[in-house]
Amino acid sequence: MCQTAFLLIFTVLWAAGDMPTGEMVKIPTGAFKMGSDAGRPDEMPVHRVEVEVFYLDAHEVTNADYQAFVLANPQWRKSAVEGRDYLQHWDGNTFPEGTARYPVTYVTHEAATAYCHWRGGRLPTEAEWENAALGGQDSQLYPWGNDVDSEAANYDANGLRSGGVEGMLRYLKPVGSFAPNAYGLYDMGGNVAEWCADAYTPKYLMDTGTSEKRPHVVRGGSWFDPLFELRCAARSYARSGAYYHIGFRCAKDANE
């Protein structure tokens, strides 16, 4: 069957009060080859993974989405969270003017997890994320295909971008500014890198899962990263903190 036959984008209306509407994509059950033998050592070995059907946000969580969360959950407002740089670019509960549809950044792994739970979902696993980025292909370098294309995603093609709030506000783009992958997912490469649920391990087939003592997996590359980081198999990680280049999107089990 043609992979586009699997594409199902729908609007999920969350039942709880004033929660936002989330557009999600149904990712079908299937097996895929996870990892790469041509990348970094932590992408090896290539191994076969079976992923059950699940839903994934079509877009990265935006400033407007996250604002609805913090207004409904005072414990996650900027003034209530102890931690360096959390929502650093916001003025209290207000994001910078004109950035409602920009992906939220400076959000910790714990805050991203709490937001997804509020939505009735969770962060995607690393395997789910890579499978979704591949868009139904057995092997593919980037979410959009195998060709180098500076117009396909928001990344640092020339190695000239600076980090921090100033760089982020200059280079970040609204969600959906580039074409989606074959599953209808936007910005799976570039714009912001994305938190995953898993604790990071330096090699596949080791102990996985969550751990407070290990950093968390980050996937997708960002506006600040070179093309190499946008590969579907590329892995990164970070201790839970608030960063100018990391955001997230939510997943949801199909039976919920």
C-alpha positions in Angstrom: 0.0 0.0 0.0 1.2 3.5 -0.8 2.6 5.2 2.3 0.3 8.2 1.8 -2.6 5.9 2.4 -1.5 5.9 6.0 -1.7 9.6 6.4 -4.5 10.7 8.7 -4.4 14.2 10.1 -7.3 15.1 12.5 -8.2 17.5 15.1 -8.3 16.3 18.7 -10.5 18.3 21.0 -9.3 17.8 24.5 -12.1 17.3 26.9 -10.8 19.3 29.8 -12.2 22.8 29.8 -10.1 25.4 28.0 -7.3 23.0 26.9 -6.0 23.8 23.4 -6.9 22.0 20.2 -4.1 19.7 19.1 -3.7 18.6 15.5 -2.2 15.1 15.6 -1.1 12.5 13.0 -1.7 8.8 13.3 1.5 6.8 12.9 0.8 3.2 11.9 2.1 0.1 13.5 5.2 -1.1 11.8 8.8 -2.2 12.0 11.8 -0.1 10.9 15.6 -0.1 11.0 16.6 2.2 13.8 20.1 3.8 13.8 22.8 4.3 11.3 26.2 2.6 10.5 27.4 5.8 8.8 26.8 8.3 11.6 28.2 8.6 15.1 29.0 5.6 17.4 25.9 6.1 19.5 23.7 5.5 16.4 25.0 1.9 16.2 24.1 -0.8 15.8 21.3 -0.6 13.3 18.6 -2.7 14.8 15.0 -3.6 13.9 12.3 -2.0 16.1 8.6 -2.6 16.1 6.5 0.4 17.0 2.8 0.2 17.9 0.3 2.6 16.4 0.3 6.0 18.2 -0.5 9.7 17.5 2.0 12.5 17.3 1.5 16.3 17.2 1.7 17.5 13.6 3.5 20.6 14.9 5.9 21.5 17.6 4.2 22.9 20.7 3.9 26.7 20.2 4.2 29.6 22.6 0.4 30.1 22.5 -0.1 26.4 23.3 2.3 26.6 26.3 0.8 29.9 27.5 -2.6 28.1 27.8 -0.9 25.5 30.0 0.8 27.9 32.3 -2.3 30.0 32.8 -4.2 26.9 33.8 -1.4 25.5 35.9 0.1 28.2 38.2 2.9 25.8 39.4 4.4 26.0 35.9 4.4 29.7 35.5 7.8 31.4 35.1 7.6 32.9 38.6 6.9 29.6 40.2 9.6 27.4 38.6 13.0 27.4 40.2 15.5 26.8 37.5 17.9 28.8 35.4 16.6 30.2 32.1 13.1 28.7 32.3 11.0 30.7 29.8 13.8 33.2 29.8 12.5 35.1 26.7 9.0 35.5 28.3 7.8 38.5 30.3 6.0 36.8 33.1 3.2 34.7 31.5 3.5 36.6 28.1 5.6 35.4 25.2 7.3 37.9 22.9 5.0 39.8 20.6 4.4 38.2 17.2 5.6 34.7 18.3 2.4 33.0 19.1 3.0 30.3 16.4 6.7 29.9 17.1 7.7 26.8 18.9 8.2 27.2 22.6 11.7 27.0 23.9 13.5 27.3 27.3 11.2 24.6 28.6 12.7 21.8 30.8 12.1 18.1 30.2 9.9 18.0 33.4 7.8 21.0 32.1 7.4 19.4 28.7 6.3 16.1 30.3 3.8 18.0 32.5 2.4 19.8 29.5 1.9 16.6 27.6 0.2 15.0 30.6 -2.1 18.0 30.8 -3.0 17.4 27.2 -3.8 13.7 28.0 -0.6 12.5 26.3 3.1 12.1 26.8 6.5 12.7 25.2 7.3 10.3 22.4 9.9 7.6 22.9 13.1 7.9 20.9 12.1 4.9 18.7 8.6 6.5 18.0 10.3 9.8 17.1 12.7 8.3 14.6 10.0 6.1 13.1 7.8 9.1 12.6 10.6 11.2 11.1 11.3 8.5 8.5 7.7 8.9 7.3 7.2 5.2 6.4 10.5 4.8 4.5 12.9 1.9 5.3 15.9 4.2 5.2 16.2 7.9 4.6 18.7 10.5 5.5 16.4 13.4 6.4 12.7 13.7 7.1 12.2 15.2 3.7 14.4 12.8 1.7 18.0 12.1 0.9 18.9 15.4 -0.8 20.7 18.3 0.8 18.1 21.1 0.7 18.5 24.4 2.6 14.9 25.3 1.7 13.5 22.1 3.3 14.1 23.0 7.0 15.3 25.7 9.3 18.9 25.0 10.2 22.3 26.7 10.1 23.4 25.9 6.6 26.3 28.2 6.6 27.6 27.8 10.2 27.1 31.5 11.0 24.3 31.6 13.5 24.8 32.7 17.1 22.9 31.2 20.0 20.9 32.6 22.9 17.7 34.6 23.0 18.8 37.1 20.4 19.8 34.4 17.9 16.6 32.4 18.6 14.3 35.3 18.0 16.1 36.2 14.8 16.2 32.7 13.2 13.3 30.7 14.6 10.3 30.3 12.3 6.6 29.7 12.9 5.5 26.1 12.9 4.5 24.8 9.5 6.8 27.2 7.6 8.3 24.2 5.7 6.7 21.3 3.9 5.8 18.3 6.1 7.3 14.8 5.7 5.4 11.9 4.2 3.3 11.4 7.4 2.3 15.0 7.5 4.6 16.0 10.3 6.2 19.4 10.3 9.7 20.4 11.4 10.9 16.9 12.3 14.2 18.3 11.2 15.3 21.8 12.3 13.5 24.7 13.8 13.8 23.3 17.4 15.3 20.1 18.6 12.8 18.0 20.6 12.7 16.3 24.0 12.0 12.6 24.0 10.8 10.5 26.9 13.9 8.3 27.1 17.0 8.6 29.2 20.1 8.7 26.9 22.4 5.7 26.6 25.6 6.0 24.6 24.9 2.8 22.6 21.7 1.1 21.5 20.6 -2.2 23.0 21.7 -1.1 26.4 19.5 -0.4 29.4 16.9 2.2 28.4 14.1 4.1 30.2 14.0 7.1 32.4 16.5 8.0 35.0 17.2 11.1 37.0 20.9 10.4 36.8 21.1 10.3 33.0 20.5 13.0 30.4 17.4 12.8 28.2 17.3 12.1 24.5 16.9 15.1 22.2 16.1 14.6 18.5 15.6 16.5 15.3 18.3 19.2 15.3 17.4 22.9 15.4 17.7 26.4 13.8 21.2 26.5 15.5 22.5 23.2 14.2 24.2 22.0 11.0 22.6 19.7 8.6 24.3 16.6 10.1 22.1 17.0 13.2 18.9 16.9 11.1 19.4 13.3 10.0 16.6 11.0 11.0 19.1 8.8 12.9 21.0 11.6 14.5 21.0 11.5 18.3 21.6 14.2 20.9 21.0 14.6 24.6 20.8 17.1 27.4 20.4 17.3 31.1 17.0 18.6 32.0 17.2 22.3 31.7 15.9 25.2 29.6 17.6 25.8 26.3 17.2 28.2 23.4 17.2 25.5 20.8 15.1 22.7 22.4 11.3 22.4 22.3 9.0 19.4 22.1 5.8 17.8 20.7 3.4 15.4 22.3 2.5 11.8 21.6 -0.6 9.9 22.6 -1.4 6.1 22.7 -3.9 5.0 20.1 -6.1 3.4 22.7 -6.6 6.5 24.8 
